[in-house]
Amino acid sequence: MTESAPKIQEPRLWTGDGWTAQVIKNEDDDGWAVAMVKDGEPEPALVGPWTMGRDKKNPKPLDGNAFSTLVKTANEFVRRHEQQLHASLHQSITVTAAAGRVTVNLDIVPDEDNPYAMLSAQDDGGETLAEIKVSAGYKLNRSSAVAWADGGFAKPKDRS
């Protein structure tokens, strides 16, 4: 959706601020749900329950306040999801080894066909001491980081 596209503000469909809110029939029960779709995305980022109207059959219509709250909630949900994904793919630990303080990073590359990870080490000044490709299942922890540093940064045995 481009910035010049008009906002839609219908009882069951609102667009704006990079999002579309659509009230839909809840497939799990007799109630209603609202799906929040980020512009340009094929699937909803968030689907949640929606309030019934006064007649207890139809959904309550969307309004400006509800849409603003839904946009805020959907943005926070997407941000938390991205943070969790980043945390699961990027780990870092600082250890004291024979060579001094070393920060060891594990960056997983979630390739569908051949996932792998890059294990790297930096000194206190940020200079890269070593970088090697390891299994995506490599377990980075304090003892594996110290062992790798103390072992001269040789390719570790597969510890997945």
Solvent accessible surface area in square Angstrom, and as a share of the most:
residue,aa,sasa,rsa
1,M,119,0.53
2,T,96,0.56
3,E,182,0.82
4,S,104,0.67
5,A,36,0.28
6,P,110,0.69
7,K,130,0.55
8,I,58,0.29
9,Q,107,0.48
10,E,90,0.41
11,P,85,0.54
12,R,102,0.37
13,L,45,0.22
14,W,29,0.10
15,T,4,0.02
16,G,9,0.08
17,D,103,0.53
18,G,30,0.29
19,W,2,0.01
20,T,28,0.16
21,A,0,0.00
22,Q,86,0.38
23,V,7,0.04
24,I,64,0.32
25,K,106,0.45
26,N,35,0.18
27,E,172,0.77
28,D,135,0.70
29,D,86,0.44
30,D,119,0.62
31,G,15,0.14
32,W,27,0.09
33,A,6,0.05
34,V,4,0.02
35,A,7,0.06
36,M,1,0.01
37,V,38,0.22
38,K,79,0.33
39,D,48,0.25
40,G,79,0.76
41,E,97,0.44
42,P,119,0.75
43,E,121,0.54
44,P,56,0.35
45,A,31,0.24
46,L,40,0.20
47,V,82,0.47
48,G,20,0.19
49,P,121,0.76
50,W,36,0.13
51,T,81,0.47
52,M,61,0.27
53,G,14,0.13
54,R,240,0.88
55,D,79,0.41
56,K,146,0.62
57,K,152,0.65
58,N,69,0.35
59,P,12,0.07
60,K,90,0.38
61,P,76,0.48
62,L,9,0.05
63,D,63,0.33
64,G,36,0.35
65,N,127,0.65
66,A,22,0.17
67,F,12,0.05
68,S,67,0.43
69,T,85,0.49
70,L,24,0.12
71,V,13,0.07
72,K,130,0.55
73,T,60,0.35
74,A,0,0.00
75,N,64,0.33
76,E,56,0.25
77,F,84,0.35
78,V,32,0.19
79,R,123,0.45
80,R,117,0.43
81,H,104,0.47
82,E,101,0.45
83,Q,103,0.46
84,Q,127,0.57
85,L,92,0.46
86,H,111,0.50
87,A,63,0.49
88,S,63,0.41
89,L,32,0.16
90,H,69,0.31
91,Q,75,0.33
92,S,77,0.50
93,I,36,0.18
94,T,46,0.27
95,V,3,0.02
96,T,96,0.56
97,A,13,0.10
98,A,98,0.76
99,A,81,0.63
100,G,28,0.27
101,R,130,0.47
102,V,2,0.01
103,T,37,0.21
104,V,0,0.00
105,N,33,0.17
106,L,1,0.01
107,D,48,0.25
108,I,35,0.18
109,V,53,0.31
110,P,87,0.55
111,D,65,0.34
112,E,172,0.77
113,D,139,0.72
114,N,94,0.48
115,P,66,0.41
116,Y,59,0.22
117,A,0,0.00
118,M,55,0.24
119,L,1,0.00
120,S,8,0.05
121,A,0,0.00
122,Q,34,0.15
123,D,46,0.24
124,D,109,0.56
125,G,75,0.72
126,G,51,0.49
127,E,117,0.53
128,T,78,0.45
129,L,73,0.36
130,A,17,0.13
131,E,104,0.47
132,I,36,0.18
133,K,101,0.43
134,V,11,0.06
135,S,43,0.28
136,A,27,0.21
137,G,29,0.27
138,Y,9,0.03
139,K,118,0.50
140,L,24,0.12
141,N,64,0.33
142,R,143,0.52
143,S,74,0.48
144,S,2,0.01
145,A,1,0.01
146,V,43,0.25
147,A,60,0.46
148,W,9,0.03
149,A,7,0.05
150,D,77,0.40
151,G,50,0.48
152,G,57,0.55
153,F,37,0.16
154,A,62,0.48
155,K,136,0.58
156,P,28,0.18
157,K,176,0.75
158,D,104,0.54
159,R,104,0.38
160,S,85,0.55
